[in-house]
Amino acid sequence: MSETNIKKFRRSRTKRLYYFDYSFFLILVVLFAFGLVMLYSVSAYQGNLKFGDSTYYLKRQAMFGAIGMLILFIVIKTGYAFLDRLSGIIYIISLVLCVAVNFMGSSGGGSVRWFRVGPLNVQPSEIAKLAIIIFLAHLISRSNKGLRETKNILKAFLLVIPFVVVIAYTNLSTAIIVAGIAFVMLFVAARRSMIFVVILIIGALGVALFIVFQGYRSNRISVWLHPEDYSDGFQTMQALYAIGSGGVFGRGLGASMQKLGFVPAANNDMIFSIICEELGIIGAVGLIVLYILFAWRCLVIALNATDQFGSFLVIGIMTHISLQVVLHVAVCTNTIPNTGVTLPYISYGGSALIMLLFEAGIVLSVSAKIPIPLESDEGTVIAQ
């Protein structure tokens, strides 16, 4: 073998390979597939009643899922670095959309939260969640050790407050999620505790004042404590009936009674209660385990990311999904007042599903940049 061929052979033997989290992708596919099955089970009656098509919601969700999956693979192929360069523009556009929807948006469920774009209702607050994650990841990756100073932490929070205030005007639950994402990302970056305790107390007081000054929100506290005494507690009571009637093993897939017009918003805000009714505690726990595995893989990817921007993107996305799951389950079980939070990758919703799959694409893109250690890379270990 010639010397040139020997060099080529050695280079091929030491070619750098990159990690791709197939476990995360598999969990994502299972969640999405499970969501389609449950959505059809939950929405077939309503679809047939309203549109004469029992697969109406399923077909629309599959269409939005296909769009989201296309975006997911495009993000994996192009990488996530472009988000760093566009973080400021994304921040401004998202904030403008959140303000504009209050004046030019479409109403639904008593609130103005959507822009009608063809067959899709675009909810700017869903875009805002990802915009905050991207912007804060950019800010943290550029700050080095600056966020360990109290004044810089407060400056970062001040940049999030406009989103929280604007979104809270019509959607308090999403505002809380946005604030929670920012809190966790900055807490991890700053590694300080006392200032965050103060921020948490101020935030809780802010939410309390917001509820007091908006009478209909304070009424939700009364409904939460005694749902059986108020007409507004009907949805909560029906959701609890559904959960209670499911027992350990459930009534069986497709056998729910509460989805037949008894539980309002059964295909989005209350879908977990129908899952409990049809699949029982076993099914509900299995779904929660899937979300835990989802968060675990995010954590593994974040710990092994090759740059701080990618790492904090994944931390933000992990926080977003985790918070939303916890809030949805808490609402369905009446652990907290009814706030109208969807269940990620399961609940019906076009713009929400597309943005969630976009986020999953970012996570997979970060994982695809993690190099697999070569034999010569002594002491390099990828956490599993």
N, C-alpha and C positions, 0 to 999 in steps of 0.2 A: 504493500500500500504506500502511495506517495506521501510526502510530508504534508502536501496541501490537503489530501483526503483525510489524513490523520487529524489535522486541525479542525476540519469540518465535522468529523466524527465526535471530537471532544466537545465542540460547541453544541452539537445536538444532544449530547449526553447531559450537558449542564444548562440547557435552555430553561429559563425561568418559567415556571408554571404558576397560574393564579387560582386562588380559591374561589369557589362559587357555592353558596349555601343552598344545596339541594333540599336539605331538611326544612329550611324556612319556606322554600318554594312549595314543597309538598304540603306543609301545614296550611299555607295560603290557599292552595287548590282545594284541599279538603274543606276548609272553611267556606269558600265560595260555593262549592258544589252542595254542601250541606244547606247553605243559605238558599240556593235555588229550589232544593227539594222542599224545605220548610215554607218558603214563600208561596210555592204552588199549593201546598196543603192549606196554608192559612188564607190565601186570597182567591182560591177557585170560586167559592160561593159568591163573594162580592163582585168578582170579575164577571161572572155569569149574570148576576142581578143587575149590574150597572151598564155593562157593555155587551151582554149576550155572548161572552167569550170567557170561558173559565181559565184560559191560559193568557189572558190579557196582561196581567202584571208580570207573569213569568217571562213572556216574550220581550217585554220592555226591559226588564231587569237583565235578561240575557244579552240584549242589544247593548245596553250600557256597559255590561261586563266585558263584552267583546271590544268596545272602544277603550275601556280601561286597560284591558290586557295588551292591546296594541300599544298604548302609551307606555305601559310597563316595559315591554320589550325594546321600545325605542330608547327609553331612559337607560336601560341596561347597556344597550349598544353604544350610545353616545357618551355615557358616563355622567356623573353628577357635578363635575367641575363648573359647568356653565351656570349652575344655580348660584355659585359663589359670586360670579361676575354680575349677575342680574339681580342680586338680593335687594339692592336699594330700589330698583324699578318695580320689582314684585311687591315690595312693602308699600310703595306709594299707590300703585294701581289697585291693590287689594283694599287699602284704606278708602280710596275714592269710591270704589264699588260699594263698600259697606255703608258709606254715607248716602250715596245716590239711591240705593234700594229703598230708603225711607221716603223718597220723593217720587220715584219712577217705577217702583217695584209692583209686583202682583200680590194681591192679598190671598190668604188662605188660613183657615183655622183661627181667624180673628187677628192675625198678624200679617205685616207686610215684610216678607223675607226673601222673595224670589224675583229674578228676572226671567221672563218667558223668552226662550231662544229656540224657535222651532218646536220640536217634540220634547225639549228638555227644559225643566225648571232649574235655573242656575241659582244656587244659594251662595251669595258672597261670603257669608260667615264660614262656609266649608273651605273656601279658598283662603280665608284669613288664617285658619289654623296652620296650614302649610306655609303661608307667607311668614308668619311669626317664627316658625321653626327654622326656615331658611335664613331669615334676617338675624336671628339670635345666634345661629351657628356661625354665620359670617362674622358677627361682632365678637364672639368669644374667640374664634380662631385668629382674629387680628389683634386681640388685646394682650396676648401673652400672659403676664401676671397682673395686668392692670385691674382685673375684676376682683382682685383680693382687697382692693381699697373700697371702703364703704361708699364714697361719693360716686365711683364708677358703677357700682351695683345699682345705686339709686337712679343714675342716669339711664341705665339699661331698662329699668322698670318704667321710667317715664316715657320711653319710646313705645312701650306696650300699652300704656294706659289709654291712648286714643282709641285703639281697637276695642279694648274692654268696655269703655264707656259707650261707644257707638253701637256695638253689638248688643250690650245689655239693655238698650232702649226697647228692643223688640224680642230679644232671645237671651234671657239671663243664664240659662244652662250652658249655652255655647260660650258666653263671656267667661263663665267660671272655668270652662275647659281651657280656653285661651290663656287665662291667668295662671291656671295650674301648669300648663306646658312651660310658660315662661319661668315660673317659680322653680320647677324641678331643674330645668336646663341651667339657670343661673346659680342655683344652689350647688349643683355638681361642679360647675366651673369655678365658683368662688371659694368653696371649701370652708365657709364660715357659717356659724350657726346663729349667733345672737341677732344680727341685723335681719335675718330671715324670720326669726320669731316675731320681731317688731312688725315686719311687713305683713306677716300672716295675721296678726291682731288687727292691723289697720285695714287689711282686706276684708276680714270678717265684719268689722264695723261698717265698712262701705257697703257690703251686701245687705246688712241689716237695715241701714238707712234707706237703701234703694227699695227694699221691700216695704218699709213703712210709708214712703212717699208715693208708692204705687199701690193703691188700695187693693186692687184685684190680686196682687201678689201676696199681700198679708193675709188675704182670705184663704189662700192655698195652705197656709199654716194650720188654720182651723180645720180645713178639709182633711189635711194629712193626719191630724190628731184624732178626728172623729169623722171618718169618711161616710159612715152610715147615717149621719145626721144631715148631710147636705146633698143636694142634687148634683153638685159638681164632683162629688165623691163616687158617682156611678161607675166611671171608668176604673178607678182604683178597686172598688169592691168586686167588679166583674173579673178583674185580673187576679185578685186574691182567690175568688171562687175557682178560677181556672187552675191556678197553682195547687190549691188544696185538693181538687178533684183528681189531679193526676196521680197522686200517691207516689209510690216507689218506682213502678214500672210504666205508669201512664196508661191512657185509654187506648193507645195505639196510633200509629201514624195516620193522619187523615180523619181521626174519630173525634176531634174536638167539638164540643157543643158551643162553647163561648165564642168561637170565631164566626158563628152564624148570626152576626149582627149584634151580639151582646157586648163585646169588647170593642169600643171605638179605637181606631188606629191600630187594629190588631196586626197589620202587616208591616208596621214600622215601630212606633213608639212603645208598643206593648207585645212585641212578637215573642219575647222571652217567656211571658206567661203562657202562651199557647204551646211553646216548646215543652214547658213543664207539664202541661195538661196532656199532651199527646205522648211524650217520651218519658215523663216522670222525673224523679230525682236523678235516676241513672243517666238519662239523656242530658239533663241540665248540668250535672257534674262533668260529664264527658265533654260538653261544649266549653265549660270553664277551663278544663284541663288543656284543651286546644289553645285557648287564649294565653294560658300560662306558658305553654311551649312556644307560642309566637313571641311573647315577651322575652323568654329565655334566649331564643336564637338572636333576637335583636341585641340583647346584652352581649352575647358572644361576639357578634359582628362589631359592635361599638368598641369593645375592648381591644379588638385586633385591627381596627381601621388604620390605614397608613397615614392619615392626616387628621388634625383636630376638627376640621370642618365636617368631614365625613362622619367622624365619631359622634359629634353633637347633632348632626342631622338624624342619625339613628336613635340617639337618646330622646330627642324631641318626638319622633314618630312613635317610639315605644311608649312614651308618656301619654301621648294623645290617645292611642288605642286603648291603653290600660284604663285611663280615666273614664273614657266613654263607656267601656264595658261595665266598670264598677257603678257608674251613675245609672246606666240603663237597668241593671239588675236591681239596684237599690230602689229605683222608682217603681218597678214592677212588683216588688215585695213590700212596698210602702215603708221602706226604711228611711227614705227622705221624701219631702214633698214632690208632687208630680211636676216635672220640669220638661218633659218631652224630649228625651234623648234617644237616638236610634242605636241599634246594635251593629257594630262594624262588620261589614261583609255579609250580614244576614238580612237586615231590614231593607225594605223597598226604598229606593231613592236613587235617581239618576246621577246628579252632580256629586252627591256624597260618595257613591260607589266609585265613580271615575277618579275622584281625588284620593280615595283610600287605596286604589290600585296604583295610582301615581306614586303615593308614598311607599307602597311595597316595592315598586320598581326602583326607587331611590335606595332602599335598604339592600336590595339585591345588587344594585350598581356599586354600592360601597363594598359589599362582600367580594365582588368580582375583581376588586383592585388589591385584595389581600394576597401577597405572594406566598406560595407554599414553600416552606424552608427546604433548601437543598442540603445534601450531606455536608457541604462545606460551611453551612450556616450554623456554627456551633452556638448552642444555648438559645436558639430561636424556637419558640414553641407557640403553636396556635391553640388557644383555649377551645375546648370542645364543650 
